[in-house]
Amino acid sequence: MVSRPRRVLAAVVAVVVVLAGAGAVPAWAVFTSTITNTGNTVSADTDFSINGALYVWGDNGGWQLTPTQIGTGTTWTSATTGDRLTCGIAGGKLFCLGSNNGSGQQGVNDTAAHYTPLQVGSADWTAVAAGSTHTCGIQSDSTLWCWGANGSGQLAQSTATTSAKVPTQVTSPAATGWATVSAGTQFTCATRTDGSLYCWGTNAQGQLGIGSTTPASSSTPLQVAGSGWTAVALGAQHACGLQGSTLSCWGNGSFNRLGQLNSTSYSSPMTVLGTWAAVTAGADHTCALTLISQLYCWGFGGSGRLGGGTASSTTTGPAPVGTATTWRSISAGAAHTCGTRTDNSLYCWGANNWGQVGDGGVTDQLSPVKIGASVWSAVAPGEIANHTCAIRTDGTLWCWGVTGLPLFLPTRIGTGTTWHQAATGDQFLCAIRDAGALYCFGQQNAGRLGAGDNVNHFLPTPVTTTAGTTFSEVTAGSYHACAVGTDTTMWCWGSASYGQTGQGNNIQQNSPVQIMNPATGWTSVSAGALYTCAVRSDSTMYCWGQNAFGEMGQGVQGTPQTTPVAVTSPAATGWVQVSAGHQHVCALRTDTKIYCWASDGSGRLGLGSGAPPALTPTAVSGTGGYMWVGLGADHSCALKTNGTLWCWGTGWNGRLGNNSTADKYVPTQTTGSSAWRKVNGINPSTCGVRADNSVWCWGSNGRGQLGLGSTFGDQLTPVRLGLTGRPLAAGAASHLMGLIAY
């Protein structure tokens, strides 16, 4: 966190493919047959081939590559960042949000994630500082309050109180008179209006600055020697403070982070040569501004966080960051640094694996790079943060990196306009360009990005095969993905814990491997959470992977299938399209009926209340006349050839779209239209497209997956978005919504 004299400077993903040509016919999947309703001009999608640009929104695992606005407010004056946590002051009121709240560090009396700003109490605040798992702030009456984890006494409360979910007042040495505060990893320091400095919390590295590492921790604020303290900044295990223009540092001295000519740790403040105006501390590096506004950094230089043009330098004292003398503010994150200049421009550098530099990429930046063309007034990474927040001169707050926040509105990925088809999994996405090239990106887990490694990729990364295959369709599960080649081969990759890659084993595959039995003839594929089903050109259907609920359609449950097995009931042929949910499967047959099997929790099989479990495909209640089926995690929706939309299963959050949250055990018509042309469910929401190509979504919006611009408000009936197009394939475990818009 950065500090200046007088006050602390605290400053579920959807995909859109925007079509190149308006008025074109939308693209979707390859079908083995076509069913047409001449009355409403609704047809299966054999002719859809339009390409366009790729956008994302919803729960993307919290990574944001470019600045994304937080709320719509224009009165933000300061902000601070912790581990997937952001807090800021607007109009004197304090607000916090983020996915990390396990110790109550958001201060809103719970431990739940919050994806829109929630007000902390009702008081007016002047400063706020976030550490690794705790937060502190100063109110307008100069009282100091802390909340979150207290395992080392960092809240200035007895460690018998392990955490506090609401602000708790620091009353020693006095209840009022606090001026600035900074929060580190399990310790806190604050200056007082009389120029004294106090620290409390863990002291294993001497970071309390009291001249000793004893006690190992203190829940009572202990005074640091000296007077005239005006600001303090804390890192993971070190601290730095200003006494006028004199800078001192103490605590863990490894990598020379204390600005000395050695890496010795000191438990008392050690003067750093020079005259200084502001200081900031990252996890293991320090940066400061001189009185003539020149910037210096020192400590560990991995990933370029010191801004000196190298990736692994460790300085033996302050080293200049270029020659500019126009720096106005500076703030360090865990392994990156950002600063503003007097012309209100913003520069960032260092680690960028989570997009925390904000330049739209994930490549580390060894020297300062300018972020956008906007004008900025303050920047606020935190010592443990892998994300950045900054305030523009218009008073708006923007964040990027691993924020822990979903993207509430579409954010474009790259500049390409040739995306053809895409599928969303659990915090990752795969997409195909018009020439058949396949790309995946997002949170890595078990090799599911198919890039041959086990690291995150937050920009589209090529997925290739040894045969140089081009692809026509891709699907994504929880930890695996599969794709159909233009040569009708099938390839899968990622986790094989249940054999979902179809290789006859449980070996994780970091790159695509071909399904060999059958080897060719595949036309479409759908991935469930931990299994896969696919249709072939001879209208046969095969499934493989988890079978805990009978997902394989073989009449038994329990033993996984590690290679494809044919689904032969009610007949071996006649299958048109299949959709795999979390623990259930539904498929369309040439008789226009929908058949479902496996888990029937909350009526998701559509067989009627009290119906026995179905371990083989069983016709859904009612007549046929269907042309498409799309499943969410625990609900099902299907289109009839007359353009009506019917859903069944879990009704929680309104995901069935019938103005109710009640479960439905048989297909129930969705409210509002009889002119639907496509539908797809995710967890736990639904989106569909009507005949006029307008896009409508409903159900849970807790992770921004409805694309409405916030996480507020579950929708019990379809709500129109400001887009036209069609939804993409969404995995049953996905909180990401997909859209090809035009």
N, C-alpha and C positions, 0 to 999 in steps of 0.2 A: 504494500500500500504506500502511496505517496504522501508526503507531508510538507507543508510550508509553514513559515511563521504565521501566527495569528489564527489559522484554522487548518484543519485537515482538508486537503483537496480530495474529496471522496466523490470524486466524480462518479395421428395416428396417421405418414407422408402420402400426399397425393401426387399423381403424375398427370401432367397435361401435355399433350402433343398438339400444338397449334398448327393448323393446316395451312399449307402454302397458298391454296386457292379457295376462295369463299364459294359456297354453294356446291362444293363437291360432295360425292357420296362418301360417308364415313367408312373407315376400315375396321375390321375386327378379326375373327379367327377363321381358320379353314374348316369347312364342314364337309362331311361325306355325302350329305344330301341337302336339298333345299325344300323348305316348306313355305308356301306363299299364301298370304291372305289378300286377295284382290280387293276386298272391301275397304281396308284401311291402308293398303300399300305397305304392309309390314312383312318383311321377308328375312330369312336367314342370310348370313353375311358372306356369301361366296364371292361377292364382287368388291369388297371393301379393300382399298389399297392406297389411300391417301396418306402422305407423310407430313411431318411438321416439326416444331420445336418442343423441347422437353422441359416441363416444370414440375416442382414438387411442393407438397404441403402436408401437414399432419404430423404424426409422431415419427420423426426421423432419427430418434435416438439422441436428439439434442444437439446435433452439429449443424452449424450455419456458416456458410463460407463467405458471405458478405453481410454487411450491416442490415439487421431487420428491426423495424421499429417496435418498441414495447408500448402497447396501448396507443392512445391517440392524444394524450395529454401534451401540453406545450408549456408546462410550468415547472419542469424538472430543474433543480438547482445543483444537486450532487447525487452521486451514486457510488456503490461499492460492489465488488464481486467476490464470492467465495467459491466453494466447490459446487458447481451447477446451481448456484444461488446468486440472485441479484437483489439488492435493496437500494432504494433511492428516495430522495425527498422531493416532493412536489407540493408547492403552495404551503410549505411548512409541515405537511403531513408525511409520515413514513410509510412506505409500501415495500413489500417483499414478494418474490416469486421464484420459482425454479423447481426442479425435480428432486433436489436433495433437501429433505426436511426431517431426516430420521431422528435428530436430537432436538427438534423444535426450534432450529435456528432461524426460521422465518418469523417467529414471534407471534403467531396467530392462534396459539392455543391448540395446536394439533401437530401431527407428524406426517401429514399427507402432502403430496406434491400439489403445487398450485401453479397453473400456467398463465394466469393473468394476475396483475398486481393486486394484493390484498393489503388493506390498511392495518398497520400495527398500532393498536390502541387509538386514543383520540387526542393525545397531546401534540404540541408543536415541537419539532426537532430541528436542530442546527447542524448535526454531524452524525454520520453512521459509518461503521467499519466492520467488515466481515472477515473472520478468520477461516480456519479449515472447517470447523463444525460449530462455531459459535459466532455471535454477532453482538456488537455493543453500539450504543448511540448516546448522544448528549441532547437533552431537551432544552427548550428555550429558557428555562429557569436555571440552567447550568448544572442540573442533576445528571448523573451518569447511570445508565441502565445496561444490563447484559442479559443474554438469553442463549439457549442452546446447550451444548455439551458442557459438563463441569467436572470431568474426571480428574483434572489436575488443578481444580480450583480457579479456572480461568474466568469464571463469572464473579469472583470475589465472594463466593458463598461457600459454606462448609461442603467438603466433598461428600458428606452424607447425602447431599442433594446432587444426584448424578446428572441431572439436566433440568432445564426450565423452559417451558413452552411459551412463556410470556415474559416480557421484560421484567427483570428483578433489579432493584436499586443497589448501587454500590454506595455504601455509607461511610466507609473508612478511607482517608482520615477525616472526612467531613461529607455531609450529604450534598452540599452545593459547592460551587467554585471550580468546576471542571471546565477545561478549555478545549482540548483536542484529545482524540483517542485513536488507537490503532490496535488491530487484532491480528495475532499470528497463529501459529500452530500450537494450540493448547496454552497460549499465554497472551496477556494483554498489558499494554502500557498506556498511560494517559498523563497529559500535562494539566497543571492547574493554573488558575489566574494569577497566583502568586509566584509563578515561575518554577515551581517544584515539579518533579517527575516521579510517578509511582508505577511499579510493575507488579504483576502477580500471575500465578499459574505455574507451569512447569519450569524447572531451573536446571535441568541436567547438564546443559551446555553453558551455564552462566548467563543465560539470556535475560535474567531479571536485572542484571547490572549492579548487583549489591556487593560485589567484591568477593564472592564465594559461590560455590555450587551447592552450598548447604544453607537452607534446606533444599531438598530435591524438588520441592514444589511448595507453593504457599497460596492459600485462599485469602490471605490478608494482603492488601496492597503494601508493598515495601518501597521505601523511598530510595531513589537513585541519587548518589552524591552529586553535588553541584547545584547551581541556581541559574535562573534566567532561561530555563528550558522553554522553547517556543513551539516545538513540533517533534514528533516521534514517528518512526516507520518500522514495522516489524516484518521479518521474513519467516522462514520455517523454523530456524533455530538461532537467529541473530536479530539484533535491533540496532537502529541508528537514530540519533537525535540531534536537534539543532539548539544551540544556545546563541541566539543572534545569528552571526555568520560563521560560527565555529561548529564543525561537524565532528561527532564522535560515534563510534560503533563498538559493539560488544557482543559476546556470545560465541557461537561456533565460528571459528576462523578458517575452516578448511576452504581451499581454493581462493584464499586471500579475500574473502568476501567482506572483511572488516576494513579494507582499504589500507592495510599495513604492508610492509615489505616482506611479510612472512605469512604462514598459514596457521599461526598460533591462535588458540582460543583464549579470550580474555573475559573475565567476569566483572570487570569494571570498564567504564567508557574509555576508549582510546581515541585520541584526536587524529583526524584525517587531515593531512596537509592541504591548505587552500582556504579560500573564503567562499561560503556557500549560501545559496538562497532557498533550495528545496532538495529533499531527498526522498527516495522510494526504495523499497526492498522487495525483491522477488524471493523465491524459495531459497536460492543459494547465490544470488548476485545482487548488486546494489548499483543504483544510478543516482546522480545528483546534478543539479544546475548550479553554476557559479553565479556570482553577483553580476557578471556581464552576459548572462544567459547562454553560456556555452555548456554543453552536455558532456559529462564523463560517466563511464561505467566501469565496474571492476567485479571480480569474483569469477565464478565458473562461467565459461563462455560457450558451453555446448549448444548446438543448434543455432548459433549466431546471436544469442540473446544480448551480448554486449555491443552489437552493432558495429563491430570493428572490421567486418569483411571476412572473418574466418569462423569456422564452425566449432572449434574446440579450444580456443585460447583461454588461458587463465592469467590474468594480469597480476603484477606485483605492486599494484597501486592504481589509482584512478587513471584511466586511459580515455583520451578524447574520442567522441563519436563524431567524426568529421570536423569541419572547421566553422560551422554555422554558429552565429551568436544571436540567433533569433528564437531560441527555445523559450516557451512560456510555461509549460507544465510537463511533467514526466510521471509515469506510473508503470510499475513492473508487475507482470504476472508470474506464474510458476516458472516458465521457461521462455517468456517473451516479454517485450517491452514496447510501450507506446508513448508518444508525446505529441503535444501540440506546439505550433509555432505562433509567432506574433501576428501572422496573416490569417490565423484561424485554420490553417491546414493541419491535417492529422497524419502522422507517420507511425508505422509499426514495424517490428522486426523480431527475429528469433524463431522459436519452434512454431510450426504451422501445421502439425499433424492433425489437428482438430479444426483447422481453419481460423485459429485465433488471431492471425495477423490481419485477416479481413480483406485480402486482395483477391478473393475468389478462387484461390488454389489451396493446395495442401503441401507445397514445397517450402521448406525452411528458408527464411530470408536473412542473409548474413549482414545486411546493411539496411538502414531505414528506407521503406517504400511508402509512397504517398497513398492514402486510402481514400479513393473517390475524389470527387470535385466539390464536396459539400464543405461548409464552414463549421468548425467545431469549437466549443468553448472549454470542454473539460473531458478527460479520459480517465477511466477507473478500472484497470485490471486489479486483481488481488494477489497476494503472495502465493496462494495455493491454487489460484484460478487458471484454468485452461481456456478461458474465454475473456472477451473484452467487452466493456460497455463504454459508451461515450455520449456526451450531451452536445447537441448542435446549438448553434447560436440562436435558433428559433425556439429553444426550450424543449425540444423533443429528445427522447431517450432511445438509443439504438444499441443492440448487442450482437455479437457474433462469436463463433468458436463453439466449444462444447458447453453450451448454455444450460443444457437440461430442459430446454423449451422446445415444443413442437413449432413448426412453421404454420402459422394460421392462414396465410394467404399464399398463392402460388409464387414460387421463386424459381426463376429460370436456371437450368443447368446448362452451362456452356452457351454456345451461339449456334449450334447445329439446327438445321430445319429439315432433316431427313429421317427422323425417327418414325418407325413403322408400327411397332407393337411393343408393349411393356407389361411387366407384372411386378407386383409389390409383395414382399415378404415381411417378416418381423424386423423392421428397422433396416431393411435393405431393398434394393430395387434392381431389376435386370431389364434391359431394353434392346430392341433390334432396330438397326438402321435399314433403309430401303434396299441396300445391296446385300443384306443378310448378315452383316457384321454384328456380333453380340457383345454387349457391355454390361457390367454390373458395378454397383457402388453402394456404399453405406457402411453399417457396422459389420465388422467381420466376426464370424463365429463358426468354427468347424469347417473352414474352407468354403463357405457357401457363396463367396463372391467369384469363385472359379478362376482366380487370377494366378493360381499356382503357389500361393503363399497363405500366411495366416495373419495378415495385417489389415487395418482399416484402409479403405479407399473411398474418399469422399468426392471424387470426380469419376465420371464413367471410365472404367478400366477394361481393356479388351479381354474377352473370354474366347480362347482359341482351342482347337483340337489338333491332334497330330495329323489328322487327315485334311486339315484346312477347310472344315465344313462351314458352309453358310447356313443360316437358320431362318425359319419361317414363323416359329412360335416359341415362346418361353413361358414358364410358370415358376412360382416361388412358394416354398413352404416355410416352415419355421427356421430350419437350419440346413435346408438343401434346396436345390433348384434343378429343373430339367428343361430341355429344349428339343424341338423337332427340327431336323435338318431339311433343307430344300431337297435333299436326296432321299427323304423319308426315313432317315436314321433317327435314333433317339439317343440323347446324351444326358447324363446326370452328374452332379457333383455336390460336395458338401458332406454333411454328417450321414453316416450309414449305421447309426446305432440300432436301427430297426430294419436295416436292409433297404432303405428308401432310395438308394442309388441303383438298385437292381443288379448288383454284381455277384450275388451269392455269398457275400461276406459282410462284415461290420467294419470295414476299413474306411476311414475318412478319405475323401477324394478332394484334393485342393484344385484339381483341374478336371474338365469334363472327361468322363469315361463312357464308352458306348454300351448300350443295352444290346446284347448279342442273341437273345432268344425270346422273340424273333428279332432279327437284325435290321430289317427294313419293313416298309409298308405302314409306318406310323403317320398319322395325320393330325392329331391333336392330343394335348396332355393337360392334366390338372393336378397340382400338388396339394395334398392336405397338409396338416401340421407335420406329421411324421410318416407320411406314406404318399404314394403316387398312383394315379389311374390314367389310362390313355386309351384312345380309340384308334383303330387301324382302318386302312382303305377297304378291307373286306367286311367292314361293319362289326368286327369282333372287338372285345374290350378286355384289357388286362389291368391288374392291380398288383402292387408290391409294396412292402414296408410293414408298418405297425398293423397289428390285427387284434388289439386289446378289446375292441368292441365289435369285431366282425367286419372291419372295413374292407377285407379282401373279398367279401361276398361269396364265401365258400361254404357257408352253413355252420361254421365253427368259429370260435374266437380264442385268442390267447397267443398262439405261436406266430411270430412274424414270418412274412414271406420275403426272402432276400433276392428272389428272381421273379419275373412277371408270371402271374397265373391267370388263366382265362376265366372270365365271369360268364357262366353258361346258363344261368337261370334268369328269366324264364326261357331263354333260348341263347345259343352261342353267338348268333348273328342278329342283326337288326338294330345295333346300337348306333346312335347318331352323335351324341354329345354327352360329356360327363363333367360334373363339378364336384370337387372334393372339399369337404368342410373340415372342422377340427377333429371330429370323431364320427362323422357320418358322411354318406355319399349319396348323391342323386344323379340320375342319368336319364336322358331322353331317348326314346325308341321310335322307330319308324311308324308305330301305331299312334304317335303323337301323345302318348302317355308318359308321365314321369314315374320312375321307379326309384325308391330309396331304401337304404339299409344301414345297419350298424346302430349306434347309440340313438335312442329315441327320447332323450331327455327333453322335457318341456314340449314334446310333440313335434320335434324337428323333422320326423319322417313323414308327417302328414297322414298318418294311418288312422286317426281318430283316438279319442280318449279311451284309455284302458286297453288299447291294442297290444298284443304280445310283441316282444322284441323281434326284429327282422334281421336275420343273419344272412339272408339272400335277398336280392332285389325284389321289392314288393310294390305293387302299384299304389300310388297316392290316392286317397279318397276322392271320389267324384269322377266326372267324365274326363276324357282326354282333350285334345285340341291345343296342346302346348307346342311351342316352338323353341324355347330356350329355358335353361335353369341356371341359377347362380346362387351359391351358398355363402353364408357367413359362418362364423365359428359355431353358432348354435341355432341358426335359423335358416330358412330356405325361401327363395322367391323364384317365381317362374312366370314367363309371358305366354299368353295364349295367342293363337293366330288372329283373334279378333281385336288385339291390341290391349286387352285388359291385363293387369298385373295382380298376381296372387302371392301371398306370403303366409308362412306358418312357422311354428316353433316358439322360441323364447321371445316374449314381447317387451322385455325390460328395456327402458330408455326409449321406447317407441320405435324400435327397429323394424317392426312390421308395417309401419306407415298407415295404420287404420285408426289413428286418434285414440289409441289405447296402449297401456303397458301390459295387458293381460296376455298370457300364453295362448296360442291357438294350435289346436291339435289336428285341424284340417285346413286346407287352403282357404284363405280369407282375402277378399278383394281389398286392395290398397285404395285409400281415399283419393278422389279428385280427378281421375282421368280414365279414358278407355282408349288411349292412343299412345301406349308405350312401345318402344322398339328395342330397348336393351336394359338389363338390370344386372347389378353385381353387388354382393354383400361383402362386408369386411367385419372386423371385430371391434365394436358391436353396432355397426351402422349399415346403411344401404344407400346406394345411389342408382339412379336410372335416367334414361333419356327418352323423351317423348318423340312423337312423329315429326314435330317441328324442330327437332334437334336441341330443344332446351334441356338443360341439365338440372336435376332435382335430387336432393339428398335429405335423409331423415335418420333419426335414431340418436345414439350417443354422440356428443360433441366434446367429451372430456379431454381429448387430446387434439382438438382442432381439426378432426378428420372430416368435418362437413364443409370446410373451406369457407366459413362464414366470417372470418376475420377475428375470431375470439374462441375461447373454450366455454363460453357461457351458453346455456340453454339447449337441453336435449329437445329434439323436434319429433313430435308424435305423428305428424303428417308431412308429406313431401314439401320442401322449401326450395324455391328456385334460386340457383346461383347465377352470377353474372357471366355465364359461359354458355356456349352451344357446343355440342359434340357428342361424345359417347364415353362410358366408363371403360377402363381397362381391367384386366384380370387382377384380382386382389386375393392374396393368400388368406386362409382362414385365421391365421394368427396375426394378421397385419392390422395395424392402426393407420395405414397409409391408404389414401384413396387415389384411384387412377382415372385419368381423363385424357381423351384425345379431343381437343377442342378446335372449333373452326368457326 
